[in-house]
Structure formats: structure tokens, C-alpha cells
């Protein structure tokens, strides 16, 4: 699949309202992903497609600006975010400081929504 523009990815994200089962697998096919695709696989795709604008974190939390500080040099704005990994209510990003090249891990807590109960 070709790289999409920022607005197209944001539109797809806003349409990604697909129910999931207890194993976090989608229960309806969506945009080429078949039923029972792991939701995190789709999140990883969004993370890769939206990497230059903050990755999947920026899509999940659009009102929060991310100014993470590099633990080595203290740079706050030149940070490139890598893939997101999620498990048990926690997510991790790999971040690389574009100033000094140091790679480090960011973690944060999130709440999953069960679409069937919402």
C-alpha cells in the first residue's frame, strides 16, 4: 500500500470504529484487513503511515502535544517516534533524538474501550 497523506490517514483513523473481541481482533473486515486481524497490527500500520506527524499516539491523543525530553542531551522538539507496542493498558514508543541520535523508550498508560459496552 502506498503512503497516504496526513488528512487521508486522519480520515481513516476517524473511521476506524470496528468492534473487537476479547483477543483484540476486529470482528468486521475493514479497509482490506480481514475479520480477526489483531487491532494492534492495524495500529502499527497507522503508526508507520503517520510517523512524521507523531505516529499512532498523535492519532489516539490529538489534543496532547508531545514534547518528550531526550535523557541524554535534553532536546525537546527534535524527537522521532518509532513503533508503538501495547499490552495490558500500557503502551511503549521507541523514540530517537534527532539532535544526538540517542534512542530511548517512552511509556504511558491508556484505557481500552470495549465497543460492545460503549
N, C-alpha and C positions, 0 to 999 in steps of 0.2 A: 504494500500500500504506500502511496506517495505521501510525502509530508504535507500536512494541511496548514493553512494559515491560522492565526490566533483566533479570529472571530469564528471560523468554522469549528475549531476544537471546542471553544466555549459553547457553541450551539449544541454540538454533540453531547457535551457534558451535561447541559441542562436537560437534554432529552434522555439521559441515562437513568431512567426511573423504572428499573426492571426488578421484579421480585426475586429474592434469593431464598434458597433452602437453608437448613441448619449447617450445611457444609460450605456455605457462601458461594454456591453455584447458582448461576442465573436459571430461572425457570421458564424463560421465553427467549427465543433467538433474538439477537439484537445486532444490527449493523454488521452482519456477516459472522458473528460469533454464535455457535450453536448452543442449544439448551445444554445445561450442565457445565458450561465453561466457568471456571473459577473466577469470581469477581476480581480478585487481585491480578489475574492475567490482564484483564481489561484495564485496571488501574495502572499497571505497568506500561501498557500501550499509551495511555493518556500521559503518563509521566515522561515517556520518551518524546512524544509529539509536542508536549508543552514545556519541554526542558528550558528553553531560552526565556520563558516568562515565569519561571518558578516551579515548574513541574506540577504534579497532581496536588501537592499541598496548596498551591495557589488557587487551584480549582475548587478544592474542598473548603478552603477558608479565604474567600475572595476579599473579605473586609480586613484581613490581618496582613499588614506589611511584614515581611521577614527581613530583619536586619540582624543576622547572626554574626557574632564576632569570632574571627579566627583565633583559636587559642595560642597560636604561635606568634603572629605579628600584630594582632589587634584590628586588622582591616575589617570593616563592617559592610561595605557595599559590594565589593567585587567577590561574590561567592557564587560558584556554580553548583547547582544541586544535582545529585545523581539519582539513582532509582530509589523508590520508596518500598519498604518492606513492612508489613503489618502482621501483628499476631496478638491475640488476647487483649485488645483495647489499646495497644501501643504501636506506634509506627516509628520507623527509623529512616533517615535520609543520609546518604553519603554526601558530604559537601567538600568542595575543593576551593581553597582560597586562590583567586586568580592573581593576587599580589605576590605571594610567596610559594604557591604550589602545594601547601600542606593539605592533606586530606584527613578529614575527621568525621565523626558520626554525630548527628543530631537526633534526639528522640523527643517524642511528645505523646501525650495521651489523647485518645479520641473515643467517641461513642458511636457504636454501630446502631443503625436503625433497622428494626425488623419491619419491612414494608407491609406485612400482613396485619400487624398490630397497629400501625400508624393510621 
